[in-house]
Amino acid sequence: MRTLAVLAIAAFAPSISLAQSAGEVERCFQNPAACSQGGGGGAAAQAPAGGGGGQAARPTAPAPDYTTVPQSPEPDRRKIQESLRTLDKYNGPIDGNLQSNATVKAIQDWQKGRGTNPVGKLTPQEAQQLNAEAARTPIRRVDPSTQTATAPSTPTPLQPPTKSNADALKELQARLAERRRAAEPKAEAATQSLIRDLKAYVAADGKGVAGEQFAGFAKWYADTKAAGGTVGEIAPVIDDYGDAKAGAAVASEVLIETKKGASNQSQCLVFAWIEGRPRKNPQVFSCDDVAGVEKWKTDQSLKSAWR
Protein backbone atom coordinates (compact mmCIF):
# COMPACT_ATOMS: atom_id res chain seq x y z
CA MET A 1 0.00 0.00 0.00
CA ARG A 2 2.83 2.40 0.80
CA THR A 3 4.36 1.72 -2.62
CA LEU A 4 1.03 2.52 -4.34
CA ALA A 5 0.74 5.84 -2.47
CA VAL A 6 4.23 6.92 -3.53
CA LEU A 7 3.49 6.06 -7.13
CA ALA A 8 0.26 8.08 -7.00
CA ILE A 9 2.01 11.18 -5.67
CA ALA A 10 4.71 10.87 -8.33
CA ALA A 11 2.05 10.60 -11.02
CA PHE A 12 0.30 13.80 -9.92
CA ALA A 13 3.52 15.86 -9.48
CA PRO A 14 3.91 16.82 -13.17
CA SER A 15 0.29 17.98 -13.28
CA ILE A 16 0.79 20.23 -10.27
CA SER A 17 3.95 21.67 -11.79
CA LEU A 18 2.18 22.30 -15.08
CA ALA A 19 -0.73 24.00 -13.29
CA GLN A 20 1.66 26.32 -11.50
CA SER A 21 3.46 27.13 -14.77
CA ALA A 22 0.18 27.96 -16.50
CA GLY A 23 -0.85 30.19 -13.59
CA GLU A 24 2.54 31.91 -13.74
CA VAL A 25 2.15 32.48 -17.50
CA GLU A 26 -1.31 33.97 -16.98
CA ARG A 27 -0.01 36.21 -14.17
CA CYS A 28 2.86 37.46 -16.35
CA PHE A 29 0.48 38.10 -19.24
CA GLN A 30 -1.87 40.18 -17.05
CA ASN A 31 0.89 42.01 -15.14
CA PRO A 32 4.38 41.86 -16.77
CA ALA A 33 5.88 43.99 -13.99
CA ALA A 34 5.03 41.28 -11.45
CA CYS A 35 7.14 38.62 -13.23
CA SER A 36 10.55 37.80 -11.79
CA GLN A 37 13.52 38.55 -13.99
CA GLY A 38 14.95 35.06 -14.19
CA GLY A 39 11.73 33.14 -14.98
CA GLY A 40 10.13 30.75 -12.50
CA GLY A 41 7.37 31.20 -9.94
CA GLY A 42 6.61 33.87 -7.39
CA ALA A 43 8.87 32.33 -4.76
CA ALA A 44 11.89 32.70 -7.05
CA ALA A 45 11.33 36.46 -7.21
CA GLN A 46 12.04 36.85 -3.50
CA ALA A 47 15.56 37.41 -2.22
CA PRO A 48 17.02 34.33 -0.49
CA ALA A 49 16.80 34.56 3.28
CA GLY A 50 20.33 33.35 3.82
CA GLY A 51 22.17 36.01 1.79
CA GLY A 52 24.28 34.35 -0.90
CA GLY A 53 25.38 37.61 -2.56
CA GLY A 54 22.22 38.08 -4.66
CA GLN A 55 20.89 41.58 -5.27
CA ALA A 56 17.24 42.59 -5.44
CA ALA A 57 16.08 43.38 -8.98
CA ARG A 58 15.53 47.08 -9.59
CA PRO A 59 12.15 48.10 -11.01
CA THR A 60 12.41 49.03 -14.65
CA ALA A 61 11.50 52.60 -15.63
CA PRO A 62 8.18 52.95 -17.49
CA ALA A 63 8.32 53.53 -21.23
CA PRO A 64 7.90 57.15 -22.39
CA ASP A 65 4.26 58.18 -22.86
CA TYR A 66 3.92 59.00 -26.56
CA THR A 67 0.18 58.28 -26.82
CA THR A 68 -1.38 61.01 -24.67
CA VAL A 69 -0.31 64.05 -26.73
CA PRO A 70 -1.62 62.80 -30.15
CA GLN A 71 -4.96 62.02 -28.45
CA SER A 72 -5.21 65.43 -26.75
CA PRO A 73 -7.92 67.95 -27.79
CA GLU A 74 -7.44 69.61 -31.18
CA PRO A 75 -6.73 73.09 -29.72
CA ASP A 76 -3.83 71.60 -27.72
CA ARG A 77 -2.44 69.89 -30.83
CA ARG A 78 -2.76 73.10 -32.85
CA LYS A 79 -0.91 74.98 -30.10
CA ILE A 80 2.02 72.55 -30.43
CA GLN A 81 2.23 73.28 -34.17
CA GLU A 82 2.03 77.02 -33.47
CA SER A 83 4.87 76.70 -30.94
CA LEU A 84 6.98 74.83 -33.50
CA ARG A 85 6.29 77.60 -36.01
CA THR A 86 7.23 80.27 -33.46
CA LEU A 87 10.55 78.47 -32.92
CA ASP A 88 11.10 78.41 -36.71
CA LYS A 89 10.84 74.62 -36.91
CA TYR A 90 7.56 74.26 -38.80
CA ASN A 91 6.08 75.84 -41.94
CA GLY A 92 3.05 73.60 -42.49
CA PRO A 93 -0.64 74.17 -41.81
CA ILE A 94 -1.99 74.55 -38.28
CA ASP A 95 -4.38 71.62 -38.51
CA GLY A 96 -3.66 69.67 -35.32
CA ASN A 97 -2.21 66.71 -37.22
CA LEU A 98 0.87 65.78 -35.17
CA GLN A 99 1.55 62.73 -37.33
CA SER A 100 2.08 64.56 -40.61
CA ASN A 101 5.57 64.31 -42.10
CA ALA A 102 6.21 68.06 -41.66
CA THR A 103 5.12 68.04 -38.00
CA VAL A 104 7.11 64.90 -37.15
CA LYS A 105 10.24 66.40 -38.76
CA ALA A 106 9.71 69.67 -36.86
CA ILE A 107 9.44 67.80 -33.55
CA GLN A 108 12.60 65.84 -34.40
CA ASP A 109 14.49 69.08 -35.14
CA TRP A 110 13.36 70.55 -31.81
CA GLN A 111 14.38 67.40 -29.93
CA LYS A 112 17.80 67.35 -31.64
CA GLY A 113 18.37 70.95 -30.51
CA ARG A 114 17.74 69.88 -26.91
CA GLY A 115 20.05 66.87 -27.15
CA THR A 116 17.22 64.36 -26.61
CA ASN A 117 16.20 61.34 -28.67
CA PRO A 118 14.68 62.68 -31.96
CA VAL A 119 11.70 60.31 -32.12
CA GLY A 120 9.32 62.85 -33.70
CA LYS A 121 6.75 62.29 -30.96
CA LEU A 122 6.20 64.19 -27.71
CA THR A 123 5.60 63.11 -24.15
CA PRO A 124 3.27 65.35 -22.10
CA GLN A 125 6.31 66.83 -20.32
CA GLU A 126 8.02 67.63 -23.66
CA ALA A 127 4.85 69.25 -25.00
CA GLN A 128 4.72 71.46 -21.90
CA GLN A 129 8.37 72.45 -22.31
CA LEU A 130 7.93 73.14 -26.04
CA ASN A 131 5.01 75.51 -25.43
CA ALA A 132 6.86 77.24 -22.58
CA GLU A 133 9.95 77.76 -24.75
CA ALA A 134 7.85 79.25 -27.56
CA ALA A 135 6.07 81.56 -25.11
CA ARG A 136 9.43 82.98 -24.02
CA THR A 137 10.47 83.78 -27.61
CA PRO A 138 9.65 87.42 -28.33
CA ILE A 139 10.62 87.28 -32.02
CA ARG A 140 7.90 85.96 -34.29
CA ARG A 141 8.62 84.60 -37.73
CA VAL A 142 7.67 86.61 -40.78
CA ASP A 143 5.91 84.41 -43.34
CA PRO A 144 6.84 85.80 -46.78
CA SER A 145 3.85 84.05 -48.36
CA THR A 146 1.48 86.38 -46.47
CA GLN A 147 3.12 89.53 -47.78
CA THR A 148 1.52 91.39 -50.67
CA ALA A 149 3.66 91.12 -53.79
CA THR A 150 4.57 94.47 -55.33
CA ALA A 151 6.43 95.33 -58.47
CA PRO A 152 10.10 96.05 -57.77
CA SER A 153 10.92 99.71 -57.86
CA THR A 154 13.47 100.94 -60.35
CA PRO A 155 16.62 101.85 -58.44
CA THR A 156 18.02 105.31 -58.91
CA PRO A 157 21.47 106.63 -57.94
CA LEU A 158 19.88 108.33 -54.90
CA GLN A 159 17.59 105.44 -53.91
CA PRO A 160 19.09 101.94 -53.41
CA PRO A 161 16.74 98.97 -53.91
CA THR A 162 14.77 97.99 -50.80
CA LYS A 163 15.11 94.55 -49.22
CA SER A 164 12.23 92.14 -49.04
CA ASN A 165 10.89 90.88 -45.72
CA ALA A 166 12.34 87.46 -46.48
CA ASP A 167 15.84 88.88 -47.02
CA ALA A 168 15.59 91.00 -43.87
CA LEU A 169 14.51 87.93 -41.88
CA LYS A 170 17.44 85.87 -43.20
CA GLU A 171 19.92 88.60 -42.25
CA LEU A 172 18.43 88.85 -38.75
CA GLN A 173 18.59 85.08 -38.29
CA ALA A 174 22.21 85.04 -39.47
CA ARG A 175 23.19 87.75 -36.97
CA LEU A 176 21.43 85.95 -34.12
CA ALA A 177 23.06 82.65 -35.06
CA GLU A 178 26.51 84.30 -35.01
CA ARG A 179 25.86 85.86 -31.60
CA ARG A 180 24.65 82.52 -30.28
CA ARG A 181 27.75 80.67 -31.53
CA ALA A 182 29.99 83.22 -29.83
CA ALA A 183 28.12 82.97 -26.51
CA GLU A 184 27.53 79.20 -26.51
CA PRO A 185 30.78 78.10 -24.77
CA LYS A 186 30.37 80.54 -21.87
CA ALA A 187 26.68 79.72 -21.44
CA GLU A 188 27.37 75.98 -21.50
CA ALA A 189 30.15 76.28 -18.92
CA ALA A 190 27.89 78.29 -16.58
CA THR A 191 25.05 75.78 -16.88
CA GLN A 192 27.26 72.74 -16.32
CA SER A 193 28.68 74.39 -13.21
CA LEU A 194 25.13 74.76 -11.89
CA ILE A 195 24.35 71.11 -12.62
CA ARG A 196 27.45 69.99 -10.70
CA ASP A 197 26.29 72.04 -7.69
CA LEU A 198 22.76 70.60 -7.89
CA LYS A 199 24.04 67.02 -8.03
CA ALA A 200 26.45 67.68 -5.14
CA TYR A 201 23.55 69.09 -3.09
CA VAL A 202 21.49 65.94 -3.71
CA ALA A 203 24.47 63.66 -2.98
CA ALA A 204 25.05 65.48 0.32
CA ASP A 205 21.36 65.05 1.20
CA GLY A 206 20.46 68.74 1.21
CA LYS A 207 23.75 70.47 1.88
CA GLY A 208 25.78 72.74 -0.39
CA VAL A 209 25.89 76.00 -2.31
CA ALA A 210 22.97 75.07 -4.60
CA GLY A 211 20.54 75.17 -1.70
CA GLU A 212 22.20 78.21 -0.12
CA GLN A 213 21.98 80.23 -3.34
CA PHE A 214 18.66 78.92 -4.68
CA ALA A 215 16.27 78.86 -1.72
CA GLY A 216 13.43 77.73 -3.97
CA PHE A 217 15.37 74.60 -4.93
CA ALA A 218 16.20 73.83 -1.29
CA LYS A 219 12.49 73.99 -0.40
CA TRP A 220 11.54 71.82 -3.38
CA TYR A 221 14.14 69.21 -2.41
CA ALA A 222 12.97 69.16 1.22
CA ASP A 223 9.33 68.78 0.16
CA THR A 224 10.21 65.98 -2.26
CA LYS A 225 12.16 64.10 0.40
CA ALA A 226 9.40 64.58 3.00
CA ALA A 227 6.92 63.06 0.55
CA GLY A 228 9.09 59.94 0.26
CA GLY A 229 10.62 60.80 -3.13
CA THR A 230 14.20 60.58 -4.29
CA VAL A 231 15.94 62.67 -6.95
CA GLY A 232 17.27 60.91 -10.05
CA GLU A 233 18.65 62.26 -13.32
CA ILE A 234 19.22 66.03 -13.69
CA ALA A 235 19.37 67.31 -17.29
CA PRO A 236 19.75 70.97 -18.35
CA VAL A 237 18.76 72.97 -21.42
CA ILE A 238 20.07 76.54 -21.80
CA ASP A 239 17.05 78.81 -21.99
CA ASP A 240 18.72 82.23 -22.37
CA TYR A 241 22.08 83.94 -22.03
CA GLY A 242 23.35 87.48 -22.49
CA ASP A 243 24.73 90.64 -20.92
CA ALA A 244 22.88 92.15 -17.96
CA LYS A 245 23.54 95.26 -15.89
CA ALA A 246 25.40 93.23 -13.24
CA GLY A 247 27.22 90.76 -15.51
CA ALA A 248 26.49 87.76 -17.72
CA ALA A 249 22.95 86.50 -17.07
CA VAL A 250 22.00 82.85 -17.47
CA ALA A 251 18.60 81.17 -17.48
CA SER A 252 18.59 77.39 -17.71
CA GLU A 253 15.69 74.94 -17.89
CA VAL A 254 16.47 71.89 -15.74
CA LEU A 255 14.47 68.67 -15.94
CA ILE A 256 14.73 66.69 -12.68
CA GLU A 257 13.48 63.11 -12.42
CA THR A 258 12.00 62.01 -9.10
CA LYS A 259 11.16 58.49 -7.95
CA LYS A 260 8.60 57.43 -5.39
CA GLY A 261 8.14 53.71 -5.07
CA ALA A 262 7.73 52.25 -8.55
CA SER A 263 6.59 55.51 -10.17
CA ASN A 264 8.77 58.09 -11.90
CA GLN A 265 7.90 61.75 -12.38
CA SER A 266 9.64 64.76 -13.90
CA GLN A 267 9.85 68.29 -12.51
CA CYS A 268 10.83 71.18 -14.78
CA LEU A 269 12.47 74.17 -13.08
CA VAL A 270 14.07 77.33 -14.50
CA PHE A 271 17.21 78.50 -12.69
CA ALA A 272 18.17 82.12 -13.38
CA TRP A 273 21.25 83.93 -12.08
CA ILE A 274 24.02 86.44 -12.75
CA GLU A 275 27.43 84.82 -13.13
CA GLY A 276 29.83 85.30 -10.22
CA ARG A 277 31.26 83.63 -7.13
CA PRO A 278 28.83 83.43 -5.51
CA ARG A 279 26.09 83.72 -8.12
CA LYS A 280 24.11 86.96 -7.94
CA ASN A 281 20.34 87.45 -7.90
CA PRO A 282 19.60 83.69 -8.11
CA GLN A 283 15.98 82.66 -8.58
CA VAL A 284 14.07 79.43 -9.29
CA PHE A 285 10.80 79.30 -11.24
CA SER A 286 8.47 76.60 -12.46
CA CYS A 287 8.79 76.15 -16.23
CA ASP A 288 5.13 77.18 -16.43
CA ASP A 289 5.86 80.55 -14.81
CA VAL A 290 6.79 82.29 -18.05
CA ALA A 291 5.79 85.73 -16.73
CA GLY A 292 8.04 85.33 -13.67
CA VAL A 293 11.05 84.33 -15.77
CA GLU A 294 10.57 87.20 -18.23
CA LYS A 295 10.15 89.71 -15.39
CA TRP A 296 13.45 88.54 -13.89
CA LYS A 297 15.17 89.10 -17.24
CA THR A 298 13.62 92.55 -17.52
CA ASP A 299 14.68 93.46 -13.99
CA GLN A 300 18.27 92.43 -14.84
CA SER A 301 18.21 94.46 -18.10
CA LEU A 302 19.20 91.30 -19.96
CA LYS A 303 20.39 91.82 -23.54
CA SER A 304 20.02 88.33 -24.89
CA ALA A 305 22.58 86.73 -27.20
CA TRP A 306 19.98 84.10 -28.04
CA ARG A 307 17.37 86.35 -29.67
Buried (B, 14 or more C-beta within 10 A) or exposed (E): EEEEEEEEEEEEEEEEEEEEEEEBEEBBEEEEEEBBEEEEBEEEBEEEEEEEEEEEEEEEEEEBEBEEBBEBEEEBBBBBBBBBBBBBBBEBEBEBBBEBEBBBBBBBBBBEEBEBEBBBBBBBBBBBBBBBBBBBBEBEBEEEEEEEEEEEEEEEEEEEEEEBEEEEBEEEEEEBEEBBEEBBEBBBEBBEBBBEBBBEBBEEEEEBBBBBBBEBBBEBBEEBBEEEBEBBEBBBBBBBBBBBEEBBBBBBBBBBBBBEEEEBEBBBBBBBBBBEEEBBBBBBBBBBBBEBBBEBBEEBEBEBBBB
